[in-house]
Amino acid sequence: MRRRPREHRRLAPLPPSRRVETGPDGYDYEVRAVTASRAVKVYRCPGCDHEIRVATAHVVVVPIDFGDVDDRRHWHTACWGNRANRGPTRKWS
């Protein structure tokens, strides 16, 4: 006896891995979540000037209206969340 194919259930949408948010300078940025398993390099967070170590979940922030891929910055998720309360600690040239 053959079975009927299972009906496909609708799954809840995945949380967006990319979103647009306003940065501490008032410009719009694309924010991408990086999972701990995909974090394979050490970066320096411009929000707190501390290292983002390997295997630490964080966000990558890319300017939308100006700059290019070279202008992206890796932030601790909490530092990006508190960006309105503190500005970048480093000046990038």
PyMOL Python script that loads the backbone (N, CA, C, O; Angstrom):
from pymol import cmd

cmd.read_pdbstr("""\
ATOM      1  N   MET A   1       0.838  -1.165   0.000  1.00  0.00           N
ATOM      2  CA  MET A   1       0.000   0.000   0.000  1.00  0.00           C
ATOM      3  C   MET A   1       0.897   1.248   0.000  1.00  0.00           C
ATOM      4  O   MET A   1       1.837   1.343   0.790  1.00  0.00           O
ATOM      5  N   ARG A   2       0.605   2.184  -0.875  1.00  0.00           N
ATOM      6  CA  ARG A   2       1.381   3.413  -0.957  1.00  0.00           C
ATOM      7  C   ARG A   2       0.835   4.445   0.008  1.00  0.00           C
ATOM      8  O   ARG A   2      -0.373   4.590   0.194  1.00  0.00           O
ATOM      9  N   ARG A   3       1.761   5.146   0.606  1.00  0.00           N
ATOM     10  CA  ARG A   3       1.357   6.226   1.521  1.00  0.00           C
ATOM     11  C   ARG A   3       1.218   7.525   0.756  1.00  0.00           C
ATOM     12  O   ARG A   3       1.914   7.769  -0.230  1.00  0.00           O
ATOM     13  N   ARG A   4       0.328   8.330   1.220  1.00  0.00           N
ATOM     14  CA  ARG A   4       0.192   9.663   0.634  1.00  0.00           C
ATOM     15  C   ARG A   4       1.360  10.529   1.096  1.00  0.00           C
ATOM     16  O   ARG A   4       1.840  10.374   2.219  1.00  0.00           O
ATOM     17  N   PRO A   5       1.811  11.418   0.257  1.00  0.00           N
ATOM     18  CA  PRO A   5       2.875  12.326   0.709  1.00  0.00           C
ATOM     19  C   PRO A   5       2.365  13.208   1.848  1.00  0.00           C
ATOM     20  O   PRO A   5       1.206  13.620   1.878  1.00  0.00           O
ATOM     21  N   ARG A   6       3.254  13.472   2.758  1.00  0.00           N
ATOM     22  CA  ARG A   6       2.872  14.339   3.883  1.00  0.00           C
ATOM     23  C   ARG A   6       2.604  15.751   3.397  1.00  0.00           C
ATOM     24  O   ARG A   6       3.263  16.266   2.494  1.00  0.00           O
ATOM     25  N   GLU A   7       1.644  16.335   4.012  1.00  0.00           N
ATOM     26  CA  GLU A   7       1.382  17.732   3.694  1.00  0.00           C
ATOM     27  C   GLU A   7       2.472  18.580   4.321  1.00  0.00           C
ATOM     28  O   GLU A   7       2.918  18.321   5.439  1.00  0.00           O
ATOM     29  N   HIS A   8       2.889  19.587   3.590  1.00  0.00           N
ATOM     30  CA  HIS A   8       3.914  20.476   4.114  1.00  0.00           C
ATOM     31  C   HIS A   8       3.279  21.466   5.074  1.00  0.00           C
ATOM     32  O   HIS A   8       2.317  22.161   4.747  1.00  0.00           O
ATOM     33  N   ARG A   9       3.848  21.503   6.263  1.00  0.00           N
ATOM     34  CA  ARG A   9       3.366  22.492   7.225  1.00  0.00           C
ATOM     35  C   ARG A   9       4.127  23.784   6.998  1.00  0.00           C
ATOM     36  O   ARG A   9       5.302  23.786   6.629  1.00  0.00           O
ATOM     37  N   ARG A  10       3.439  24.858   7.224  1.00  0.00           N
ATOM     38  CA  ARG A  10       4.107  26.153   7.151  1.00  0.00           C
ATOM     39  C   ARG A  10       4.931  26.357   8.403  1.00  0.00           C
ATOM     40  O   ARG A  10       4.426  26.271   9.523  1.00  0.00           O
ATOM     41  N   LEU A  11       6.201  26.626   8.198  1.00  0.00           N
ATOM     42  CA  LEU A  11       7.079  26.889   9.329  1.00  0.00           C
ATOM     43  C   LEU A  11       7.095  28.379   9.614  1.00  0.00           C
ATOM     44  O   LEU A  11       6.869  29.204   8.728  1.00  0.00           O
ATOM     45  N   ALA A  12       7.361  28.698  10.839  1.00  0.00           N
ATOM     46  CA  ALA A  12       7.482  30.112  11.205  1.00  0.00           C
ATOM     47  C   ALA A  12       8.670  30.709  10.453  1.00  0.00           C
ATOM     48  O   ALA A  12       9.679  30.030  10.265  1.00  0.00           O
ATOM     49  N   PRO A  13       8.569  31.954  10.026  1.00  0.00           N
ATOM     50  CA  PRO A  13       9.689  32.552   9.300  1.00  0.00           C
ATOM     51  C   PRO A  13      10.926  32.636  10.198  1.00  0.00           C
ATOM     52  O   PRO A  13      10.833  32.854  11.406  1.00  0.00           O
ATOM     53  N   LEU A  14      12.059  32.458   9.578  1.00  0.00           N
ATOM     54  CA  LEU A  14      13.314  32.555  10.317  1.00  0.00           C
ATOM     55  C   LEU A  14      13.551  33.999  10.729  1.00  0.00           C
ATOM     56  O   LEU A  14      13.110  34.923  10.045  1.00  0.00           O
ATOM     57  N   PRO A  15      14.240  34.196  11.834  1.00  0.00           N
ATOM     58  CA  PRO A  15      14.554  35.580  12.199  1.00  0.00           C
ATOM     59  C   PRO A  15      15.457  36.178  11.128  1.00  0.00           C
ATOM     60  O   PRO A  15      16.318  35.483  10.588  1.00  0.00           O
ATOM     61  N   PRO A  16      15.277  37.432  10.819  1.00  0.00           N
ATOM     62  CA  PRO A  16      16.088  38.022   9.751  1.00  0.00           C
ATOM     63  C   PRO A  16      17.552  38.104  10.171  1.00  0.00           C
ATOM     64  O   PRO A  16      17.872  38.584  11.259  1.00  0.00           O
ATOM     65  N   SER A  17      18.421  37.635   9.307  1.00  0.00           N
ATOM     66  CA  SER A  17      19.849  37.720   9.602  1.00  0.00           C
ATOM     67  C   SER A  17      20.398  39.059   9.152  1.00  0.00           C
ATOM     68  O   SER A  17      21.505  39.445   9.526  1.00  0.00           O
ATOM     69  N   ARG A  18      19.614  39.768   8.342  1.00  0.00           N
ATOM     70  CA  ARG A  18      20.021  41.092   7.888  1.00  0.00           C
ATOM     71  C   ARG A  18      18.881  42.065   8.134  1.00  0.00           C
ATOM     72  O   ARG A  18      17.714  41.756   7.893  1.00  0.00           O
ATOM     73  N   ARG A  19      19.235  43.227   8.608  1.00  0.00           N
ATOM     74  CA  ARG A  19      18.224  44.244   8.862  1.00  0.00           C
ATOM     75  C   ARG A  19      18.875  45.616   8.700  1.00  0.00           C
ATOM     76  O   ARG A  19      20.101  45.725   8.675  1.00  0.00           O
ATOM     77  N   VAL A  20      18.075  46.636   8.592  1.00  0.00           N
ATOM     78  CA  VAL A  20      18.580  48.002   8.467  1.00  0.00           C
ATOM     79  C   VAL A  20      18.279  48.731   9.760  1.00  0.00           C
ATOM     80  O   VAL A  20      17.145  48.733  10.239  1.00  0.00           O
ATOM     81  N   GLU A  21      19.318  49.357  10.325  1.00  0.00           N
ATOM     82  CA  GLU A  21      19.168  50.124  11.565  1.00  0.00           C
ATOM     83  C   GLU A  21      19.944  51.425  11.435  1.00  0.00           C
ATOM     84  O   GLU A  21      20.856  51.544  10.617  1.00  0.00           O
ATOM     85  N   THR A  22      19.572  52.383  12.246  1.00  0.00           N
ATOM     86  CA  THR A  22      20.259  53.666  12.267  1.00  0.00           C
ATOM     87  C   THR A  22      21.439  53.586  13.219  1.00  0.00           C
ATOM     88  O   THR A  22      21.315  53.103  14.344  1.00  0.00           O
ATOM     89  N   GLY A  23      22.585  54.063  12.753  1.00  0.00           N
ATOM     90  CA  GLY A  23      23.804  54.027  13.561  1.00  0.00           C
ATOM     91  C   GLY A  23      23.894  55.205  14.504  1.00  0.00           C
ATOM     92  O   GLY A  23      23.013  56.065  14.522  1.00  0.00           O
ATOM     93  N   PRO A  24      24.965  55.246  15.296  1.00  0.00           N
ATOM     94  CA  PRO A  24      25.131  56.343  16.264  1.00  0.00           C
ATOM     95  C   PRO A  24      25.315  57.696  15.593  1.00  0.00           C
ATOM     96  O   PRO A  24      25.138  58.736  16.227  1.00  0.00           O
ATOM     97  N   ASP A  25      25.672  57.684  14.305  1.00  0.00           N
ATOM     98  CA  ASP A  25      25.873  58.935  13.572  1.00  0.00           C
ATOM     99  C   ASP A  25      24.635  59.384  12.793  1.00  0.00           C
ATOM    100  O   ASP A  25      24.676  60.403  12.103  1.00  0.00           O
ATOM    101  N   GLY A  26      23.528  58.627  12.900  1.00  0.00           N
ATOM    102  CA  GLY A  26      22.298  58.994  12.224  1.00  0.00           C
ATOM    103  C   GLY A  26      22.130  58.399  10.835  1.00  0.00           C
ATOM    104  O   GLY A  26      21.063  58.542  10.239  1.00  0.00           O
ATOM    105  N   TYR A  27      23.150  57.735  10.301  1.00  0.00           N
ATOM    106  CA  TYR A  27      23.062  57.104   8.985  1.00  0.00           C
ATOM    107  C   TYR A  27      22.497  55.692   9.112  1.00  0.00           C
ATOM    108  O   TYR A  27      22.534  55.091  10.185  1.00  0.00           O
ATOM    109  N   ASP A  28      21.970  55.169   7.997  1.00  0.00           N
ATOM    110  CA  ASP A  28      21.436  53.810   7.986  1.00  0.00           C
ATOM    111  C   ASP A  28      22.535  52.801   7.695  1.00  0.00           C
ATOM    112  O   ASP A  28      23.417  53.035   6.869  1.00  0.00           O
ATOM    113  N   TYR A  29      22.463  51.671   8.394  1.00  0.00           N
ATOM    114  CA  TYR A  29      23.438  50.598   8.240  1.00  0.00           C
ATOM    115  C   TYR A  29      22.717  49.275   8.072  1.00  0.00           C
ATOM    116  O   TYR A  29      21.652  49.055   8.650  1.00  0.00           O
ATOM    117  N   GLU A  30      23.310  48.395   7.274  1.00  0.00           N
ATOM    118  CA  GLU A  30      22.831  47.023   7.204  1.00  0.00           C
ATOM    119  C   GLU A  30      23.530  46.262   8.319  1.00  0.00           C
ATOM    120  O   GLU A  30      24.756  46.293   8.427  1.00  0.00           O
ATOM    121  N   VAL A  31      22.753  45.585   9.140  1.00  0.00           N
ATOM    122  CA  VAL A  31      23.296  44.848  10.283  1.00  0.00           C
ATOM    123  C   VAL A  31      23.098  43.360  10.006  1.00  0.00           C
ATOM    124  O   VAL A  31      21.980  42.908   9.760  1.00  0.00           O
ATOM    125  N   ARG A  32      24.179  42.617  10.047  1.00  0.00           N
ATOM    126  CA  ARG A  32      24.142  41.171   9.798  1.00  0.00           C
ATOM    127  C   ARG A  32      24.600  40.435  11.048  1.00  0.00           C
ATOM    128  O   ARG A  32      25.636  40.761  11.627  1.00  0.00           O
ATOM    129  N   ALA A  33      23.837  39.458  11.453  1.00  0.00           N
ATOM    130  CA  ALA A  33      24.208  38.646  12.612  1.00  0.00           C
ATOM    131  C   ALA A  33      25.243  37.601  12.196  1.00  0.00           C
ATOM    132  O   ALA A  33      25.117  36.977  11.142  1.00  0.00           O
ATOM    133  N   VAL A  34      26.258  37.417  13.024  1.00  0.00           N
ATOM    134  CA  VAL A  34      27.273  36.387  12.814  1.00  0.00           C
ATOM    135  C   VAL A  34      27.155  35.415  13.977  1.00  0.00           C
ATOM    136  O   VAL A  34      27.283  35.810  15.135  1.00  0.00           O
ATOM    137  N   THR A  35      26.912  34.152  13.673  1.00  0.00           N
ATOM    138  CA  THR A  35      26.811  33.146  14.733  1.00  0.00           C
ATOM    139  C   THR A  35      28.197  32.785  15.246  1.00  0.00           C
ATOM    140  O   THR A  35      29.202  33.029  14.579  1.00  0.00           O
ATOM    141  N   ALA A  36      28.236  32.213  16.418  1.00  0.00           N
ATOM    142  CA  ALA A  36      29.515  31.831  17.024  1.00  0.00           C
ATOM    143  C   ALA A  36      30.265  30.827  16.149  1.00  0.00           C
ATOM    144  O   ALA A  36      31.492  30.875  16.066  1.00  0.00           O
ATOM    145  N   SER A  37      29.545  29.932  15.506  1.00  0.00           N
ATOM    146  CA  SER A  37      30.210  28.922  14.682  1.00  0.00           C
ATOM    147  C   SER A  37      30.830  29.514  13.416  1.00  0.00           C
ATOM    148  O   SER A  37      31.726  28.910  12.828  1.00  0.00           O
ATOM    149  N   ARG A  38      30.360  30.691  12.992  1.00  0.00           N
ATOM    150  CA  ARG A  38      30.917  31.328  11.795  1.00  0.00           C
ATOM    151  C   ARG A  38      31.942  32.404  12.125  1.00  0.00           C
ATOM    152  O   ARG A  38      32.539  32.982  11.216  1.00  0.00           O
ATOM    153  N   ALA A  39      32.156  32.681  13.397  1.00  0.00           N
ATOM    154  CA  ALA A  39      33.126  33.695  13.815  1.00  0.00           C
ATOM    155  C   ALA A  39      34.495  33.028  13.947  1.00  0.00           C
ATOM    156  O   ALA A  39      34.801  32.408  14.965  1.00  0.00           O
ATOM    157  N   VAL A  40      35.309  33.166  12.909  1.00  0.00           N
ATOM    158  CA  VAL A  40      36.577  32.432  12.861  1.00  0.00           C
ATOM    159  C   VAL A  40      37.798  33.340  12.946  1.00  0.00           C
ATOM    160  O   VAL A  40      38.926  32.851  12.881  1.00  0.00           O
ATOM    161  N   LYS A  41      37.606  34.640  13.089  1.00  0.00           N
ATOM    162  CA  LYS A  41      38.714  35.577  13.222  1.00  0.00           C
ATOM    163  C   LYS A  41      38.489  36.473  14.431  1.00  0.00           C
ATOM    164  O   LYS A  41      37.380  36.577  14.953  1.00  0.00           O
ATOM    165  N   VAL A  42      39.559  37.112  14.858  1.00  0.00           N
ATOM    166  CA  VAL A  42      39.483  38.073  15.957  1.00  0.00           C
ATOM    167  C   VAL A  42      39.300  39.460  15.352  1.00  0.00           C
ATOM    168  O   VAL A  42      39.999  39.831  14.410  1.00  0.00           O
ATOM    169  N   TYR A  43      38.352  40.226  15.901  1.00  0.00           N
ATOM    170  CA  TYR A  43      38.091  41.597  15.466  1.00  0.00           C
ATOM    171  C   TYR A  43      38.135  42.513  16.676  1.00  0.00           C
ATOM    172  O   TYR A  43      38.104  42.048  17.815  1.00  0.00           O
ATOM    173  N   ARG A  44      38.206  43.814  16.430  1.00  0.00           N
ATOM    174  CA  ARG A  44      38.161  44.791  17.512  1.00  0.00           C
ATOM    175  C   ARG A  44      36.874  45.583  17.384  1.00  0.00           C
ATOM    176  O   ARG A  44      36.611  46.186  16.343  1.00  0.00           O
ATOM    177  N   CYS A  45      36.076  45.583  18.434  1.00  0.00           N
ATOM    178  CA  CYS A  45      34.789  46.271  18.443  1.00  0.00           C
ATOM    179  C   CYS A  45      35.008  47.780  18.552  1.00  0.00           C
ATOM    180  O   CYS A  45      35.695  48.234  19.467  1.00  0.00           O
ATOM    181  N   PRO A  46      34.436  48.564  17.636  1.00  0.00           N
ATOM    182  CA  PRO A  46      34.591  50.015  17.742  1.00  0.00           C
ATOM    183  C   PRO A  46      33.769  50.624  18.872  1.00  0.00           C
ATOM    184  O   PRO A  46      33.995  51.777  19.240  1.00  0.00           O
ATOM    185  N   GLY A  47      32.835  49.886  19.421  1.00  0.00           N
ATOM    186  CA  GLY A  47      32.008  50.407  20.508  1.00  0.00           C
ATOM    187  C   GLY A  47      32.721  50.415  21.844  1.00  0.00           C
ATOM    188  O   GLY A  47      32.560  51.347  22.631  1.00  0.00           O
ATOM    189  N   CYS A  48      33.520  49.369  22.110  1.00  0.00           N
ATOM    190  CA  CYS A  48      34.187  49.267  23.414  1.00  0.00           C
ATOM    191  C   CYS A  48      35.702  49.144  23.291  1.00  0.00           C
ATOM    192  O   CYS A  48      36.407  49.187  24.299  1.00  0.00           O
ATOM    193  N   ASP A  49      36.209  48.992  22.078  1.00  0.00           N
ATOM    194  CA  ASP A  49      37.628  48.843  21.789  1.00  0.00           C
ATOM    195  C   ASP A  49      38.220  47.562  22.379  1.00  0.00           C
ATOM    196  O   ASP A  49      39.431  47.477  22.582  1.00  0.00           O
ATOM    197  N   HIS A  50      37.377  46.571  22.653  1.00  0.00           N
ATOM    198  CA  HIS A  50      37.844  45.264  23.111  1.00  0.00           C
ATOM    199  C   HIS A  50      37.776  44.278  21.958  1.00  0.00           C
ATOM    200  O   HIS A  50      37.086  44.513  20.966  1.00  0.00           O
ATOM    201  N   GLU A  51      38.496  43.175  22.094  1.00  0.00           N
ATOM    202  CA  GLU A  51      38.486  42.157  21.055  1.00  0.00           C
ATOM    203  C   GLU A  51      37.169  41.389  21.024  1.00  0.00           C
ATOM    204  O   GLU A  51      36.545  41.143  22.057  1.00  0.00           O
ATOM    205  N   ILE A  52      36.768  41.019  19.818  1.00  0.00           N
ATOM    206  CA  ILE A  52      35.699  40.050  19.624  1.00  0.00           C
ATOM    207  C   ILE A  52      36.433  38.765  19.282  1.00  0.00           C
ATOM    208  O   ILE A  52      36.980  38.632  18.187  1.00  0.00           O
ATOM    209  N   ARG A  53      36.449  37.847  20.187  1.00  0.00           N
ATOM    210  CA  ARG A  53      37.250  36.630  20.021  1.00  0.00           C
ATOM    211  C   ARG A  53      36.590  35.628  19.090  1.00  0.00           C
ATOM    212  O   ARG A  53      35.401  35.719  18.784  1.00  0.00           O
ATOM    213  N   VAL A  54      37.385  34.680  18.655  1.00  0.00           N
ATOM    214  CA  VAL A  54      36.898  33.588  17.817  1.00  0.00           C
ATOM    215  C   VAL A  54      35.776  32.867  18.561  1.00  0.00           C
ATOM    216  O   VAL A  54      35.829  32.717  19.782  1.00  0.00           O
ATOM    217  N   ALA A  55      34.776  32.431  17.832  1.00  0.00           N
ATOM    218  CA  ALA A  55      33.615  31.704  18.364  1.00  0.00           C
ATOM    219  C   ALA A  55      32.734  32.563  19.267  1.00  0.00           C
ATOM    220  O   ALA A  55      32.066  32.045  20.162  1.00  0.00           O
ATOM    221  N   THR A  56      32.734  33.872  19.032  1.00  0.00           N
ATOM    222  CA  THR A  56      31.850  34.784  19.761  1.00  0.00           C
ATOM    223  C   THR A  56      30.831  35.357  18.781  1.00  0.00           C
ATOM    224  O   THR A  56      31.204  35.979  17.787  1.00  0.00           O
ATOM    225  N   ALA A  57      29.560  35.151  19.058  1.00  0.00           N
ATOM    226  CA  ALA A  57      28.517  35.717  18.200  1.00  0.00           C
ATOM    227  C   ALA A  57      28.584  37.239  18.275  1.00  0.00           C
ATOM    228  O   ALA A  57      28.815  37.803  19.344  1.00  0.00           O
ATOM    229  N   HIS A  58      28.381  37.897  17.140  1.00  0.00           N
ATOM    230  CA  HIS A  58      28.442  39.353  17.079  1.00  0.00           C
ATOM    231  C   HIS A  58      27.686  39.822  15.845  1.00  0.00           C
ATOM    232  O   HIS A  58      27.057  39.012  15.164  1.00  0.00           O
ATOM    233  N   VAL A  59      27.737  41.118  15.546  1.00  0.00           N
ATOM    234  CA  VAL A  59      27.089  41.658  14.351  1.00  0.00           C
ATOM    235  C   VAL A  59      28.121  42.356  13.479  1.00  0.00           C
ATOM    236  O   VAL A  59      29.119  42.885  13.968  1.00  0.00           O
ATOM    237  N   VAL A  60      27.862  42.345  12.184  1.00  0.00           N
ATOM    238  CA  VAL A  60      28.659  43.095  11.212  1.00  0.00           C
ATOM    239  C   VAL A  60      27.788  44.240  10.729  1.00  0.00           C
ATOM    240  O   VAL A  60      26.636  44.036  10.348  1.00  0.00           O
ATOM    241  N   VAL A  61      28.336  45.435  10.745  1.00  0.00           N
ATOM    242  CA  VAL A  61      27.596  46.642  10.407  1.00  0.00           C
ATOM    243  C   VAL A  61      28.225  47.257   9.161  1.00  0.00           C
ATOM    244  O   VAL A  61      29.419  47.557   9.145  1.00  0.00           O
ATOM    245  N   VAL A  62      27.405  47.445   8.104  1.00  0.00           N
ATOM    246  CA  VAL A  62      27.888  47.967   6.824  1.00  0.00           C
ATOM    247  C   VAL A  62      27.081  49.205   6.470  1.00  0.00           C
ATOM    248  O   VAL A  62      25.851  49.157   6.484  1.00  0.00           O
ATOM    249  N   PRO A  63      27.750  50.327   6.149  1.00  0.00           N
ATOM    250  CA  PRO A  63      27.004  51.519   5.747  1.00  0.00           C
ATOM    251  C   PRO A  63      26.245  51.275   4.448  1.00  0.00           C
ATOM    252  O   PRO A  63      26.751  50.613   3.542  1.00  0.00           O
ATOM    253  N   ILE A  64      25.034  51.810   4.362  1.00  0.00           N
ATOM    254  CA  ILE A  64      24.208  51.595   3.170  1.00  0.00           C
ATOM    255  C   ILE A  64      24.438  52.687   2.133  1.00  0.00           C
ATOM    256  O   ILE A  64      24.668  52.379   0.963  1.00  0.00           O
ATOM    257  N   ASP A  65      24.383  53.934   2.526  1.00  0.00           N
ATOM    258  CA  ASP A  65      24.402  55.039   1.565  1.00  0.00           C
ATOM    259  C   ASP A  65      25.794  55.536   1.213  1.00  0.00           C
ATOM    260  O   ASP A  65      25.953  56.296   0.257  1.00  0.00           O
ATOM    261  N   PHE A  66      26.794  55.125   1.960  1.00  0.00           N
ATOM    262  CA  PHE A  66      28.145  55.604   1.681  1.00  0.00           C
ATOM    263  C   PHE A  66      29.119  54.479   1.996  1.00  0.00           C
ATOM    264  O   PHE A  66      28.784  53.543   2.723  1.00  0.00           O
ATOM    265  N   GLY A  67      30.291  54.570   1.461  1.00  0.00           N
ATOM    266  CA  GLY A  67      31.305  53.570   1.742  1.00  0.00           C
ATOM    267  C   GLY A  67      31.089  52.293   0.952  1.00  0.00           C
ATOM    268  O   GLY A  67      30.223  52.210   0.082  1.00  0.00           O
ATOM    269  N   ASP A  68      31.906  51.297   1.282  1.00  0.00           N
ATOM    270  CA  ASP A  68      31.802  50.009   0.615  1.00  0.00           C
ATOM    271  C   ASP A  68      32.113  48.907   1.614  1.00  0.00           C
ATOM    272  O   ASP A  68      32.093  49.136   2.824  1.00  0.00           O
ATOM    273  N   VAL A  69      32.395  47.731   1.119  1.00  0.00           N
ATOM    274  CA  VAL A  69      32.647  46.573   1.989  1.00  0.00           C
ATOM    275  C   VAL A  69      33.810  46.833   2.943  1.00  0.00           C
ATOM    276  O   VAL A  69      33.827  46.311   4.058  1.00  0.00           O
ATOM    277  N   ASP A  70      34.777  47.634   2.514  1.00  0.00           N
ATOM    278  CA  ASP A  70      35.922  47.939   3.385  1.00  0.00           C
ATOM    279  C   ASP A  70      35.520  48.773   4.596  1.00  0.00           C
ATOM    280  O   ASP A  70      36.281  48.873   5.558  1.00  0.00           O
ATOM    281  N   ASP A  71      34.338  49.369   4.557  1.00  0.00           N
ATOM    282  CA  ASP A  71      33.862  50.196   5.668  1.00  0.00           C
ATOM    283  C   ASP A  71      33.043  49.412   6.687  1.00  0.00           C
ATOM    284  O   ASP A  71      32.507  50.001   7.625  1.00  0.00           O
ATOM    285  N   ARG A  72      32.938  48.107   6.523  1.00  0.00           N
ATOM    286  CA  ARG A  72      32.160  47.308   7.477  1.00  0.00           C
ATOM    287  C   ARG A  72      32.932  47.207   8.785  1.00  0.00           C
ATOM    288  O   ARG A  72      34.163  47.242   8.805  1.00  0.00           O
ATOM    289  N   ARG A  73      32.185  47.083   9.872  1.00  0.00           N
ATOM    290  CA  ARG A  73      32.769  46.968  11.208  1.00  0.00           C
ATOM    291  C   ARG A  73      32.080  45.847  11.957  1.00  0.00           C
ATOM    292  O   ARG A  73      30.874  45.644  11.821  1.00  0.00           O
ATOM    293  N   HIS A  74      32.841  45.133  12.739  1.00  0.00           N
ATOM    294  CA  HIS A  74      32.327  44.056  13.582  1.00  0.00           C
ATOM    295  C   HIS A  74      32.143  44.612  14.986  1.00  0.00           C
ATOM    296  O   HIS A  74      33.082  45.151  15.573  1.00  0.00           O
ATOM    297  N   TRP A  75      30.928  44.482  15.525  1.00  0.00           N
ATOM    298  CA  TRP A  75      30.589  45.000  16.846  1.00  0.00           C
ATOM    299  C   TRP A  75      30.125  43.847  17.727  1.00  0.00           C
ATOM    300  O   TRP A  75      29.529  42.888  17.236  1.00  0.00           O
ATOM    301  N   HIS A  76      30.399  43.939  19.032  1.00  0.00           N
ATOM    302  CA  HIS A  76      29.704  43.057  19.971  1.00  0.00           C
ATOM    303  C   HIS A  76      28.217  43.381  19.841  1.00  0.00           C
ATOM    304  O   HIS A  76      27.848  44.537  19.638  1.00  0.00           O
ATOM    305  N   THR A  77      27.388  42.391  19.955  1.00  0.00           N
ATOM    306  CA  THR A  77      25.947  42.613  19.831  1.00  0.00           C
ATOM    307  C   THR A  77      25.457  43.613  20.877  1.00  0.00           C
ATOM    308  O   THR A  77      24.647  44.486  20.565  1.00  0.00           O
ATOM    309  N   ALA A  78      25.932  43.497  22.095  1.00  0.00           N
ATOM    310  CA  ALA A  78      25.518  44.424  23.167  1.00  0.00           C
ATOM    311  C   ALA A  78      26.023  45.836  22.910  1.00  0.00           C
ATOM    312  O   ALA A  78      25.313  46.804  23.185  1.00  0.00           O
ATOM    313  N   CYS A  79      27.228  45.970  22.390  1.00  0.00           N
ATOM    314  CA  CYS A  79      27.767  47.306  22.100  1.00  0.00           C
ATOM    315  C   CYS A  79      26.946  47.988  21.004  1.00  0.00           C
ATOM    316  O   CYS A  79      26.655  49.181  21.092  1.00  0.00           O
ATOM    317  N   TRP A  80      26.575  47.225  19.968  1.00  0.00           N
ATOM    318  CA  TRP A  80      25.732  47.800  18.915  1.00  0.00           C
ATOM    319  C   TRP A  80      24.366  48.174  19.482  1.00  0.00           C
ATOM    320  O   TRP A  80      23.801  49.204  19.114  1.00  0.00           O
ATOM    321  N   GLY A  81      23.842  47.352  20.365  1.00  0.00           N
ATOM    322  CA  GLY A  81      22.555  47.648  20.990  1.00  0.00           C
ATOM    323  C   GLY A  81      22.586  48.908  21.834  1.00  0.00           C
ATOM    324  O   GLY A  81      21.566  49.583  21.975  1.00  0.00           O
ATOM    325  N   ASN A  82      23.745  49.235  22.399  1.00  0.00           N
ATOM    326  CA  ASN A  82      23.897  50.436  23.236  1.00  0.00           C
ATOM    327  C   ASN A  82      24.569  51.584  22.489  1.00  0.00           C
ATOM    328  O   ASN A  82      25.104  52.500  23.114  1.00  0.00           O
ATOM    329  N   ARG A  83      24.546  51.542  21.171  1.00  0.00           N
ATOM    330  CA  ARG A  83      25.260  52.541  20.374  1.00  0.00           C
ATOM    331  C   ARG A  83      24.753  53.955  20.594  1.00  0.00           C
ATOM    332  O   ARG A  83      25.496  54.913  20.381  1.00  0.00           O
ATOM    333  N   ALA A  84      23.495  54.107  21.017  1.00  0.00           N
ATOM    334  CA  ALA A  84      22.956  55.455  21.257  1.00  0.00           C
ATOM    335  C   ALA A  84      23.547  56.062  22.527  1.00  0.00           C
ATOM    336  O   ALA A  84      23.577  57.284  22.676  1.00  0.00           O
ATOM    337  N   ASN A  85      24.012  55.222  23.431  1.00  0.00           N
ATOM    338  CA  ASN A  85      24.552  55.691  24.702  1.00  0.00           C
ATOM    339  C   ASN A  85      26.053  55.927  24.665  1.00  0.00           C
ATOM    340  O   ASN A  85      26.603  56.592  25.543  1.00  0.00           O
ATOM    341  N   ARG A  86      26.710  55.387  23.661  1.00  0.00           N
ATOM    342  CA  ARG A  86      28.155  55.541  23.570  1.00  0.00           C
ATOM    343  C   ARG A  86      28.553  55.594  22.114  1.00  0.00           C
ATOM    344  O   ARG A  86      28.008  54.859  21.290  1.00  0.00           O
ATOM    345  N   GLY A  87      29.478  56.439  21.797  1.00  0.00           N
ATOM    346  CA  GLY A  87      29.953  56.546  20.424  1.00  0.00           C
ATOM    347  C   GLY A  87      31.128  55.609  20.203  1.00  0.00           C
ATOM    348  O   GLY A  87      31.613  54.981  21.145  1.00  0.00           O
ATOM    349  N   PRO A  88      31.586  55.514  18.965  1.00  0.00           N
ATOM    350  CA  PRO A  88      32.763  54.692  18.702  1.00  0.00           C
ATOM    351  C   PRO A  88      33.967  55.204  19.475  1.00  0.00           C
ATOM    352  O   PRO A  88      34.151  56.411  19.630  1.00  0.00           O
ATOM    353  N   THR A  89      34.777  54.285  19.954  1.00  0.00           N
ATOM    354  CA  THR A  89      35.963  54.672  20.707  1.00  0.00           C
ATOM    355  C   THR A  89      37.163  54.883  19.805  1.00  0.00           C
ATOM    356  O   THR A  89      38.161  55.473  20.220  1.00  0.00           O
ATOM    357  N   ARG A  90      37.072  54.405  18.572  1.00  0.00           N
ATOM    358  CA  ARG A  90      38.167  54.543  17.616  1.00  0.00           C
ATOM    359  C   ARG A  90      37.738  55.431  16.467  1.00  0.00           C
ATOM    360  O   ARG A  90      36.571  55.452  16.075  1.00  0.00           O
ATOM    361  N   LYS A  91      38.690  56.152  15.943  1.00  0.00           N
ATOM    362  CA  LYS A  91      38.454  56.939  14.735  1.00  0.00           C
ATOM    363  C   LYS A  91      39.066  56.174  13.569  1.00  0.00           C
ATOM    364  O   LYS A  91      40.257  55.861  13.585  1.00  0.00           O
ATOM    365  N   TRP A  92      38.267  55.875  12.571  1.00  0.00           N
ATOM    366  CA  TRP A  92      38.759  55.151  11.395  1.00  0.00           C
ATOM    367  C   TRP A  92      39.043  56.155  10.309  1.00  0.00           C
ATOM    368  O   TRP A  92      38.244  57.058  10.062  1.00  0.00           O
ATOM    369  N   SER A  93      40.172  56.003   9.662  1.00  0.00           N
ATOM    370  CA  SER A  93      40.512  56.945   8.585  1.00  0.00           C
ATOM    371  C   SER A  93      40.290  56.326   7.239  1.00  0.00           C
ATOM    372  O   SER A  93      40.523  56.971   6.217  1.00  0.00           O
TER     373      SER A  93
END
""", "prot")
cmd.dss("prot")
cmd.show_as("cartoon", "prot")
cmd.util.cbc("prot")
cmd.orient("prot")
